[in-house]
Amino acid sequence: MKDKALPHNHRSSLSVGIIGGGIAGSTIALRLAELGINVEIFEEGISLVNGPPICHLHAGGNLYREISDEQCITLLQQSIDSLKVFPHTVNVRPTVIAVPKPDKGDPVNLIPRLSKLQSFYRQLVEQDPTNQVIGHPDGYFKLYEQNDLERLSQQSMPTHPESFDDWMIPVAKNLDLNQFKYPLALVQEYGWSVFRLAATANLALDKLPTCQIHTQSKVTHVSQQTDLGWQIEYQQYDSGCQDYVTHRLEVDYLINACGFQTGLIDDMAKQQRSRLVEFKAAYVTQWPDNQGCWPEVIFHGERGTPDGMAQLTPYPDGYFQLHGMTEDITLFKQGLAKSTSTSAQPKLADGFIRKIKSGWDNQEIHTRSERAIRHMSRFVPNYKTAIVGGKPLFGAQQIPGDDVTLRAADVSFAGKRYARTEIVKASSALSAANSIVEQLHAEGLFKVQTAGMSIDQAFAVTRSLSAKDIEAYAISLAHQRGYPEALAKTLSYDLSK
């Protein structure tokens, strides 16, 4: 039921069509509908936010040593803003960065960036105390030498971490400490639940009277008859006549938020754009022998080689999500495609499209999941007892331009009344939404002043949702999508000590 108890002060005659109900499209729909703008959002699937794996709030981009300091600062700012809008979607636990001895990197080189990020975070908090959402700036990161970890390895395993040192105890007890370069860094980069994000989007948009959600709707054509608007042609299955029925709808402004299929709409709109699309997967495992509460742990490595980065992401009930940045685990041979001079849509091989549309072969699920477990057990030897915990989280990710390492991107504008989202990381979705509001102002399409509007004012309906309702809906989505409910549950601890 649409929420009539939270009326808007302003109603706009402006109508916006959003094609794609992933994290970008849904966040933009929330931003616009909360402002009273009439939104029509189209999603081919049965529910919103069901795309590539999201597991990490990149509050500083410390997973990616190859990106610039500027990208890291952008990711930190975007993550803080996202956490303020979606407070019930994060898992509050830190991330540990470790550099194995065979790796060419030097962990000492990470310290200047960490210090720069800490200073930037401190400035944000001084400007606005509500920005303090990832702990006190003094505790943004902490460094650990080998003797620190040897000392911690002798301590008992805490069941409820109450300090940074408590978080390092399972790490100290389970790593071969002689395998790593020092220091190791503990950073306040939290986990992010794709299922609780999806739940928030579905629940909030359903309450907003200015948003119409069209799920199980495939957009087949868009056209701009004049400079004043767009016609969207889409198909929905009609059970009455047991056939697909074509519908048409006109909007004043069109937003292409189709993720890896953004190029298809670009082609329909006759807007050329250079981009990459990359297919990736993360693996769901369960570690019955695990003891203690783990942080996320990143083992740096060279992308695309057998020594690619390994990522251990904890969830409740002994579940862990694994990335291994090798071509036989998270990455895939021929898994990267590029647009051409005749089409803005990179063409992935048919096998990847089959996975996206129809799912995985069970044998491949087990083969790749077991490879991920073996890859992780190189760094955490006891992880060899982990088992396959479910089907992978997977999808294709678009990257604007031709730099496969780009991580901070949000939106671009082309032609008349047309925008395309180009987020690489989920935390960039809110930045894209804000840029679109600014563009609507610049084009004279929306005149309500938003400058100085607080997060509470801008996202009144979204922020009114309770943690309990979000988690319950997230668990139902996990069941619906065939994943363990642990991936939807909250795993959060006080990190202020």
N, C-alpha and C positions, 0 to 999 in steps of 0.2 A: 504494500500500500504506500502511495506517495505521502510524504510527511507534510501535512498541512499545519502542524504545530510550530514549524520553523519558517514563517513566511519571509520573503525577501523584501527589502525596502524598495528595491528597484526591479522592474520587469523590463526586459529589452525585447524589441521586435526583431532583433538580429537572430538569425538562425545559422547554426554551424553544423556541418556534417563531418563526422570523424569516422574514417574507415580504418578499422583495426581496434580491437578491444584488449590489447596487451597492456603492459604497465604504462607505456607512453600514452596511448589513446585514452586509457581509463583515468590517468592522472589529469590529463588535459580536460577530459569531460567533467571531472570533479571541480577543477578550477573554474571553468566557464559556467557550469550549472549553478555552482554556489554563488556566482555573481548575478544570477538571474538571466543569463543568456540561454536561449533555446538550443538544446543540443540533441542531435540524432547520432547515435553511435552504432556502428555496424560491426558485428563479430561473427565469423564463420563458425566458431565452436559453440558449445552449449553454455559456456560461462566465460566471464571476463578474466583476464590475466592468466594465461595458460601457455607461456612461451618458453624460451630458453631458461636454463637453471639460474636462479638467483639465490645466493646463500650468504652474501657478505656485504656489509655496509662499508663501502670504500672510503672511510673517514681519513683520507690521506694517501690512498693509493700505494701503500707500502708493499703490496704484493708485486708491484710492477717497477722494478729498479730501472727498466729501460726507458720509462717515460720521463718527461721533463718535470722539473720542480713546479712549473706553472700548471701542468695538468694535475699534479698531486694536490696543489692548493685549491684548484677548481673542484676536484672531487671531495675535498674536505668541506668546503663551503656547501656544496650540493647535498652532502650527506647530513650535515647539521640541519639544513632546511627540511630535508625529507623526514628526519627523525622527529622534528617538531610537528609536522603534519600527520605522520603515521606512528605515534608513540607506542602503540600496542603491537607493532609488527616486528620489532627487533628482539634478538636474544642477547641480553647484556652479559657478555663475557669477552675477554680480551683475545688478541691474536699474538702469536709468537713467531718471530722471523728468525730462521736458522740458516746458516750457510755451511753446507758440507765441505770437507777439506778438498775433495777433487774439483770442486767448482772454482771457476776463475775469479769469482767475486770476492771482495774483502768486506766483511761486515763493518769495519771501521768507516768505510765510505758511506754507509747509511746514516751515520750520526749527524752530519751537517744538515741533511734533508729533514731528519726527525726534529732537530732543533728549530729549523725554519718553520716547520708545520706547527710545532708547539708555540712558537712566538705568534704565528698568525692566529692560532686558536685563542691565545691569550688576548690578542687585540679584539677579536670578535666578542669575547665575553665582556671585556671592558666597555665596548660600545653598547652591548645589549646583554644583560645578565641572563636573559632567557636562552641565549645561545649555549649556555653551559649544559649540554645534553650528553656529553661523553666523558663526564667526570671533570674534576678540577684540572685546569691547564697544567699545573705542576706535575700531575700524574699522567700526562698524555703518553709518556713512554718511560720504561725503566730498562736498564742494561744489566746483563748477568754475565759474569766471567765464569770460567770452568770451576774455580774453587767455590763460587757461590752455589753452583748446581750440585757439586759434590756434597756440600753441607746440607742442602735441601733434600738430597736423595736419602739421607739418613733419618729424616723426619717422618712421622706417621702421616698416612694419607688422609687429608681432611674430607669429610663428607659434604661440607658446606663451606666453600672458600670465603674467607673474610679479609684477605689481603692479597696483594700482587704475588707475594712469595707463595701463598697457598696454591695459586694457580700454576706455579712453576713446579710444584712437587711431583705431579704425575709425569711431567716432561722429564724432570731430573731422574726419576726412577726408571723410566722406560727407554731413554735414549742411550746409545753407547757414546758417552761424553767425549771420548777420544776421537770421534769421527768428525767433529765440527770445529770450525774457526770461531773465534770469540771476538766480541761479545755476542750473545743472543739478545734480541730485543723483544720486550713485551710492549705491545701498542694497543691503545684503546680503539681498535676497529672491531665493531660488534658483528654478530650474525644477523641475517635478515631472512625472514620466513616468507617465501613466495606464496605459501598458502594463506597466511594471515594478511598479506598484501591483497591477494585476490579476494579474500573475504571482506576486507575493508571496502574495496572498490565496489563489489557487488551489493553490499548492504547499504552503503552511502548513496550510490546512484539510484538505487531502488526507492530511496526516501525523497529524492529531489524531484519536485514536480516539473522542473524545466528540462529534465533529461528523459528521452525515450530510448530504451535499449532494444536493439534488434539483434538477438542472437540467432544462430543457425541461419544466417543471412549472408549470401555470397554476392558481393558487388561484381557485376559483369561489365559495367560501362559507366564512365563519367563523361560529361560534355559540358562545355561552357558556351551557351548560346550567345550571350553578350558579355560585357565586362562586369555585369551586375550580379552574376550568380552561377550556380552549377546545378545540373540535374544528375542525380544518382540513380542508376538502374540496378536493381538487386533481385535475387531470387530467393524464395522461401518455399519449403515443402508444405504442401497443403494435403493433410491426411484425408480430407473429405473427397477430393478428386484424385487422390493418390498420384499426384504429379507436382512438379515445381511450377510455381506461379511467379511471373515477373511483375515487379512493382516499380514505380518511379516516384521520386521525391525531389523537391527543389529546395536548395539552401543558398544562403547568401555567401557563405565562405566554406571552403573545403580544406580539411586537414587529412593528409595521408599519413597514417600511423600504422602501416602494415608490416612493420618489422622487416624480416628478410624478404618479404614480397613487395616492399615499397616501390621497387622498380616497375612492377606491373601497373600500378596506378599512375606512376610517372609517365609510362608509355601511353596510357589512355589519355592523360592530360597533355600529352605532347610536350613534356618537360624532360630534357636530357639531363642525366646526372651520372657522374662516375662514382662507383662504389664497389666494395668487396662484400661477399657473403661467406661466412664460415660456419660449418656445422661442427658442433661440439657436444660432448656428453659428460655428465658427472654421475658417479656410481653410488648406489645406496647399499651400504653394508651394515652388518651388525657384529659387534664384538662382545660376545657373552662373557669373556674372561676379564673384561675391563673393570678396573677399580678406580674410583676417584672421579672428580669433575675436570674434564679437560678444557683447556682453551682451544681455539683454532690454532693449528700449527702449519706454517708455510716453510717448506724446505726448498730454498732457491735452486734453480737449475736452468740449463739452456733450453729454451723452447724448441720443440721439434726433434730433439735428440733423445737417445735412450736415458739420458740423465736429466730429463725435463723436470720442471718444478713439480713437487708433490704437495698436495693440500689436504689436510685432515680437518673436517668441519664437524663439530659435535652436535648431537641432538639428544633429546631425552631417550630413556629406555635402552641405552647401549647402542643406538644407531649413530653411524658416522657417514658423511658424504665424502667421497674421494674424487679428487682431480689428479691426473698425472699427465703433464703436458708433453706427452710423446704421441707419435702417430698411431700407436696401437692401443691407446687408452682414451684420453679426452679428445685428442686431435685425430684426424682421419686422412689417409692418403686421398688425394683429389677432393678433400673436404673444403678447399678454398676456391671460390669462383669469382670472376670479375665481370663487370658490365662491359659492353662493347660500344662501338660507335653507332650501332643501329638499335640498341636496346639498353635502357637503364637498369634492366633486371638481370643480374648474374644468373647463370643457369647451373644449378647444382645437378650432380648426377642423379639418375632416376632412383638409385638405391637410397639416397638420403631423403628424397621426397616421399618414398614409400614409408620410411621410418616415421616421418613427421605425420603423414596421413593415416597410417595403419598400424604403427607400432613396430616393435622389434621381434626378431626371431629369438626364441628362448635360449637356443644354444649360444647365440652371440651375446646375449645378456650375461650368461655365466662366464663365457670366455673372457670378455673384456672386464667384467667385475673382478674376476680372479686375478687378471693381470694388474688391476689397480691395487688389489690387496698385496700382491707380491711387491709391487713398486713401493708401497708404503712400508712394508716390512723391511726394506733395505735400511730405513731410518728408525723405525720402531719395530725391533725384531719380534716382539710378542704379538704384533698385529697379524702374524701369519695364521693365528687361530680364528680370525674373523671369517664370517660367512657372507654370502650374497643375501642382501636384505630386501630386495625388491627390484623393480625395473629401473633403468637409469632415468635421471632428469636430463632432458636433451632438447635441442632445437638449433635453429640456424640464426646467426647474429649478423646484422648488417654493420658495416664500417664505412663511413663516407670517405671518398678519396681512394688512395692506394697504399696507405700506411697501416699495415696489419697490427702495429703496436698501439695505435690510437685508442685512448680510453675515455677522454673527456670530450663529448660532442653532444649537441642537443637538437637544434632545429635549423632549417634553412627555408628561405622564401623564394618563390619563383612566379613569374607571370603575374596575373591579376587574381587576388583573393585566393591564393593557394599557398599552403605550407606543408612541409614534409618533416616529420620527426626522424632524427638520425641518432638516437641514443645508443651508446654501446654499453653503458652501465645503467642500472635501474635508477640510481641516485640522480641521474641527469634528467629524469622525466619532469620533475617539478620546475627545473630551470627552463625546459622547453615550454612548459605551460605558461610560465611568467613571460617569456619572450613573445608568445602568441598574443597574450593580453596587451602587451606593449604595441605590437603590430596592429591590432584592432583599433587601438587608440590612434596610432599614427595615420591610419587610413580613414579615420573619422567614422568608423563603423560602430564604435562603442564609446560613449561619452562619460560614463560613470567614473569618477575619480577613485583610483585604487591606491594611490601613493599614501604611505603612512598607515595603511590598513594592517592590523595585526594578524598573526596566524589564526588566532581564535575567531576573528571577524571573517577572514577570507575562507576559512574551512569550518564554519560553525556546525554543519551537519556531520561532516566527516569526523570531527573531533568529539562529537557527542556520543559516538559509539563506545560501548563498554568493552573492556578487555575480555570479559567473559563471553559476550555475544560474538565477538570477533573470533575467539579461539574455537567456540562451538561450531561456527559456520565453517571455519578453516578445516576442522577435523572432518566435517561432512564432505567438503571438497576433496580432501585427500582420499577418502573412501571412494568417492565418485570417480576419481581419476586413477584409482588403483595403486595408491601409495600408502605406506605405513602411516598411521595417524601421528606417530612420533615427530614426523617432519612438520606437522602443523602445531604441535604443542609448544608452550612457552618454556624457554630455558634461560632464566635470568637471575643474576645475583648482584648484590650491591658492590660496585667497584670504586666506591669513594674513599676506601682506606688505603 
